[in-house]
């Protein structure tokens, strides 16, 4: 039996060198199930600040972002939490993905968060954007959560880990993304 294949794009909401959230995105690419390919977008920091005035004649980088999101089945985000909220970088990329209102790029996309952040493991940041993205037409894959705390010492200088707990958590999340995409495909075929 042939399994459907899906394509995801992924980005990190951190600009910090040695970021564990960036490491989680790279780990996701390495441990993705065979039905899911993940392409890393490393240029979301080039997006201008979200401004509705730019929508009628968007800069090329915004068009590129919209096309990347629209062409993907899923969006995987390494989501840090600063002061109980997503980083400005992550929020800006997500705000652009919800535009333009008449044809939101993110509509129908499965979204999953991978967080290594503070004492909550990024829960507050994940919760704050999950509700909004779900309301705007994305399928947010919340279970199983990847909300890691105090894991910086479990990654090497290049952001690699051989920690089975981290690897298993990311792999389980990606399996849930594939399951959500298979379910969505079946619903669309009905």
DARA-V360638 format. One record per helix or strand. SS is the DSSP state (a for helix, b for strand). FROM is the first residue (numbers start at 1). TO is the last residue. Records with the same first field share a line. If there is no record, write none. Layout:
SS = FROM-TO, FROM-TO
This chain:
b = 6-12, 36-40, 74-78, 81-82, 85-86, 110-116, 139-140, 147-148
a = 20-31, 44-46, 52-54, 60-71, 88-97, 101-103, 123-135, 152-154, 164-189
